[in-house]
Amino acid sequence: MTTTKRALMLGIRDGLPFIVVVAPFAMLFGVVATEAGLSNAQTVVFSFAVIAGAAQFAAVQLMAENAPVLIVVATALAVNLRMAMYSASIAPYLRGVPLWKRAAMSYLLVDQSYAIGLAKYEAEPDMTPSARAAYFVGTMVLNMPLWYGGTLVGALVGSRIPPEYALDFAVPITFLALVGPMLKSAAHVMAAFTSVALALLLAFVPYNLGLMIAAVAAMMVGAQVELLVERRKV
């Protein structure tokens, strides 16, 4: 059985590959945020307070376009709505973990920690609650400070980073690495296809509202496909 200390170390080890994309991802946000008019301090505080790259990029882009505050907040919340689904998905595996620990862990719930944690819990169902909590925290021991530090570096020296370094590669690579292995069913594939197709078709909609429409439609399509598959099994 995995001990708490070993689980923590395993989490740190399994989170290591994401360092390759977290650093440039964070630096890119620092560059974009300061170019949008945020001060260095505001940029770093943004990363501390939100710690959600996709929502941060969406919010900053809208702020640069002088979008209404309501649209900025609504878009950021919509992008982060996936965290509610992550929570519902991973909560059953954390039964037995004290409430205060789960509350603290919620701050660390990001795409990477969710994907790694869920895969581990499914692969090793006999892990104790304390070991599961330790593993989850371990996945972010290096990635979380790297996100803060990368944001600061991007804010301070972003304008001097050569364009050929193409930091923006980190954004699509991160999400492709996370989403790809999770496309395990027809519902997952159809939801992904719907979101991509609609996001491209609705790219002309102002304030990135097309992404919100695509996300809602993808969830509906995925749910319907899953229902159809279940009915055929009966």
C-alpha positions as CSV (number, residue, x, y, z in Angstrom):
1,M,0.0,0.0,0.0
2,T,1.3,3.5,-0.9
3,T,2.3,5.5,2.1
4,T,1.6,9.2,2.4
5,K,5.2,10.2,1.9
6,R,5.7,8.0,-1.1
7,A,2.4,9.2,-2.6
8,L,3.7,12.8,-2.3
9,M,6.9,11.9,-4.0
10,L,5.1,10.0,-6.8
11,G,2.9,13.1,-7.3
12,I,5.9,15.3,-7.7
13,R,7.5,12.8,-10.1
14,D,4.3,12.5,-12.2
15,G,3.9,16.3,-12.4
16,L,7.5,16.8,-13.7
17,P,6.6,16.5,-17.4
18,F,4.3,19.5,-17.2
19,I,7.1,21.8,-16.2
20,V,8.1,21.9,-19.9
21,V,4.8,23.7,-20.8
22,V,3.9,25.4,-17.5
23,A,7.0,27.7,-17.6
24,P,6.5,29.1,-21.1
25,F,2.7,29.2,-20.5
26,A,3.2,31.3,-17.4
27,M,5.7,33.6,-19.1
28,L,3.4,34.1,-22.0
29,F,0.7,35.2,-19.7
30,G,3.0,37.7,-18.0
31,V,3.9,39.1,-21.4
32,V,0.2,39.3,-22.6
33,A,-1.0,40.8,-19.3
34,T,1.6,43.6,-19.2
35,E,1.0,44.4,-22.9
36,A,-2.7,44.7,-22.0
37,G,-1.9,47.4,-19.5
38,L,-1.6,45.5,-16.2
39,S,1.3,46.4,-13.9
40,N,3.8,43.8,-12.9
41,A,2.3,43.6,-9.5
42,Q,-1.3,43.2,-10.9
43,T,-0.1,40.5,-13.3
44,V,1.5,38.4,-10.5
45,V,-1.5,38.9,-8.2
46,F,-3.8,37.8,-11.0
47,S,-1.9,34.5,-11.2
48,F,-2.0,34.0,-7.5
49,A,-5.7,34.8,-7.2
50,V,-7.0,32.9,-10.2
51,I,-4.3,30.2,-11.0
52,A,-6.1,29.2,-14.1
53,G,-4.3,30.0,-17.3
54,A,-7.1,29.7,-19.9
55,A,-9.4,31.9,-17.8
56,Q,-6.6,34.4,-17.3
57,F,-5.8,34.7,-21.0
58,A,-9.5,35.1,-21.9
59,A,-10.0,37.8,-19.3
60,V,-6.9,39.7,-20.2
61,Q,-7.7,39.6,-23.9
62,L,-11.2,41.0,-23.2
63,M,-9.7,43.7,-20.9
64,A,-7.4,44.8,-23.7
65,E,-10.5,45.1,-26.0
66,N,-12.2,47.3,-23.4
67,A,-15.0,44.8,-23.0
68,P,-17.6,45.5,-20.3
69,V,-16.6,44.2,-16.9
70,L,-19.7,41.9,-16.9
71,I,-18.5,40.2,-20.1
72,V,-15.0,39.8,-18.7
73,V,-16.2,38.2,-15.5
74,A,-18.8,36.0,-17.2
75,T,-16.3,34.7,-19.8
76,A,-13.7,33.9,-17.1
77,L,-16.3,32.0,-15.1
78,A,-17.6,30.2,-18.2
79,V,-14.0,29.1,-19.1
80,N,-13.5,27.9,-15.5
81,L,-16.8,26.1,-15.3
82,R,-14.9,23.0,-16.2
83,M,-13.5,23.1,-12.6
84,A,-16.9,22.4,-11.2
85,M,-17.1,19.3,-13.4
86,Y,-13.6,18.3,-12.3
87,S,-14.6,18.7,-8.7
88,A,-17.7,16.5,-9.2
89,S,-15.6,13.9,-11.0
90,I,-12.8,13.7,-8.4
91,A,-14.8,14.2,-5.2
92,P,-15.8,10.5,-4.8
93,Y,-12.1,9.5,-4.6
94,L,-11.5,12.0,-1.8
95,R,-14.0,10.6,0.6
96,G,-12.4,10.4,4.0
97,V,-10.2,13.4,3.5
98,P,-10.9,16.1,6.1
99,L,-13.0,19.1,4.9
100,W,-10.2,21.6,5.5
101,K,-7.8,19.6,3.4
102,R,-10.3,19.3,0.6
103,A,-10.8,23.1,0.8
104,A,-7.1,23.7,0.5
105,M,-6.8,21.2,-2.3
106,S,-9.5,23.0,-4.3
107,Y,-7.0,25.9,-4.8
108,L,-4.7,23.4,-6.5
109,L,-7.4,22.0,-8.8
110,V,-6.2,22.8,-12.3
111,D,-6.2,20.9,-15.5
112,Q,-2.9,19.2,-14.8
113,S,-3.5,18.1,-11.2
114,Y,-7.0,16.8,-12.1
115,A,-5.8,14.8,-15.1
116,I,-2.8,13.2,-13.3
117,G,-4.8,12.7,-10.1
118,L,-7.8,11.0,-11.7
119,A,-5.6,8.7,-13.7
120,K,-3.7,7.7,-10.5
121,Y,-6.9,7.1,-8.5
122,E,-8.4,4.9,-11.3
123,A,-5.2,2.9,-11.6
124,E,-4.7,2.4,-7.9
125,P,-8.2,2.2,-6.2
126,D,-6.7,0.8,-3.0
127,M,-4.9,4.1,-2.1
128,T,-5.9,5.5,1.3
129,P,-7.6,8.9,1.5
130,S,-4.4,10.5,3.0
131,A,-2.3,9.0,0.2
132,R,-4.6,10.4,-2.4
133,A,-4.5,13.8,-0.9
134,A,-0.7,13.7,-0.7
135,Y,-0.4,12.6,-4.3
136,F,-2.7,15.4,-5.5
137,V,-0.7,18.0,-3.6
138,G,2.5,16.5,-5.0
139,T,1.5,17.1,-8.6
140,M,1.5,20.8,-7.9
141,V,4.5,21.1,-5.6
142,L,6.7,22.2,-8.5
143,N,4.2,23.4,-11.0
144,M,2.4,26.0,-8.8
145,P,5.5,28.0,-7.8
146,L,6.7,27.7,-11.4
147,W,3.4,29.3,-12.6
148,Y,3.9,32.2,-10.2
149,G,7.6,32.6,-11.1
150,G,7.0,32.3,-14.8
151,T,4.4,35.0,-14.7
152,L,6.8,37.3,-12.9
153,V,9.6,36.6,-15.4
154,G,7.2,37.2,-18.4
155,A,6.0,40.5,-16.9
156,L,9.5,41.7,-16.2
157,V,11.4,40.7,-19.3
158,G,8.6,39.7,-21.7
159,S,9.4,42.4,-24.2
160,R,13.0,41.2,-24.5
161,I,12.1,37.6,-25.2
162,P,12.9,36.9,-28.9
163,P,9.8,36.2,-31.0
164,E,11.3,33.1,-32.5
165,Y,11.1,31.5,-29.1
166,A,7.3,31.2,-29.8
167,L,6.2,30.9,-26.2
168,D,2.6,30.6,-27.4
169,F,3.2,27.0,-28.3
170,A,2.7,26.1,-24.7
171,V,-1.0,26.9,-24.7
172,P,-2.2,24.4,-27.3
173,I,0.4,21.8,-26.4
174,T,-0.8,21.8,-22.7
175,F,-4.4,21.2,-23.5
176,L,-3.7,18.7,-26.3
177,A,-1.6,16.7,-23.8
178,L,-4.4,16.8,-21.2
179,V,-7.4,16.2,-23.5
180,G,-6.0,13.6,-25.8
181,P,-5.6,10.7,-23.4
182,M,-9.1,11.4,-21.9
183,L,-11.0,10.9,-25.2
184,K,-12.0,7.4,-24.3
185,S,-15.6,7.2,-25.5
186,A,-17.9,8.3,-28.3
187,A,-19.3,11.0,-26.0
188,H,-15.9,12.4,-25.3
189,V,-14.9,12.5,-29.0
190,M,-18.2,14.1,-30.1
191,A,-18.0,16.7,-27.4
192,A,-14.5,17.6,-28.4
193,F,-15.4,17.7,-32.1
194,T,-18.4,19.9,-31.4
195,S,-16.4,22.3,-29.3
196,V,-13.7,22.7,-31.9
197,A,-16.1,23.0,-34.9
198,L,-18.3,25.6,-33.2
199,A,-15.4,27.6,-31.8
200,L,-14.0,27.9,-35.3
201,L,-17.4,28.7,-36.9
202,L,-18.2,31.3,-34.2
203,A,-14.8,33.0,-34.2
204,F,-16.5,36.1,-35.5
205,V,-18.7,36.6,-32.5
206,P,-17.4,39.5,-30.4
207,Y,-15.8,39.2,-26.9
208,N,-15.1,35.5,-27.5
209,L,-18.7,34.7,-26.7
210,G,-18.4,32.0,-29.4
211,L,-16.3,30.0,-27.1
212,M,-19.0,30.0,-24.4
213,I,-21.6,28.9,-26.9
214,A,-19.3,26.2,-28.2
215,A,-18.6,24.9,-24.6
216,V,-22.3,24.7,-23.7
217,A,-23.2,23.0,-27.0
218,A,-20.3,20.5,-26.6
219,M,-21.5,19.5,-23.1
220,M,-25.1,19.0,-24.5
221,V,-23.9,16.9,-27.4
222,G,-21.6,14.8,-25.1
223,A,-24.5,14.2,-22.7
224,Q,-26.9,13.2,-25.5
225,V,-24.4,10.8,-27.1
226,E,-23.8,9.2,-23.7
227,L,-27.5,8.7,-23.2
228,L,-27.8,7.1,-26.6
229,V,-25.0,4.7,-25.9
230,E,-26.5,3.7,-22.6
231,R,-29.9,3.1,-24.2
232,R,-28.4,0.8,-26.8
233,K,-26.9,-1.3,-24.1
234,V,-30.3,-1.9,-22.5
